[in-house]
Amino acid sequence: MASPGIPSPEEKTAKRIKNAGELLVALLVAWKTNLLFIFGIWFCWHERFWRDPLYRFTCPLLLFLTSLPMLDRLGFSFVPFLRRLRGIGRRR
């Protein structure tokens, strides 16, 4: 007997496969940005960015900026997070 609010295991599996497919398509569409992201990780590690104050700021910023096209393709939005933060700030 299935409950109306709980998805079946088949539905969960289908959703997981769909999400994996969307991730693969997003990786293929944004391949140039992904190569830049991988190169950025390698460069920051090779240059040991934690020793230089300029690299400590720019490396995480560049890695974040190169991840934005992938997040956009997957439909991720920072708006709810920012609204929640803004709401927390108003309560004080």
Residue, then its C-alpha position, 0 to 999 in steps of 0.5 A: m500500500a503506497s502513501p500519497g505523500i511518499p514517492s516510490p523507489e522507482e520514482k526516486t531512481a528515475k529522478r536521480i537518473k534525470n538529475a545525473g543526465e542534466l548534470l552531464v548535459a551541463l558539463l558538456v555544454a559548459w566544457k570551456t568553462n569547466l576546463l578553465f575551472i580545472f586549470g584554475i584549481w591546478f594553478c592555485w594548487h601549484e602556486r600555493f595560493w595560501r602563501d600570497p594574499l593576492y592569490r588568497f582572494t583571487c583564486p577562490l573568486l575566479l573558481f566561484l565565477t567559473s562555476l556560475p555557468m554550471l550552476d545556472r545550467l542546473g537551475f541553481s539560484f542564490v536569490p532564496f539564500l540571499r533573501r533568507l540572509r536579508g531576513i535574518g539581518r532584519r530581525r536583529 
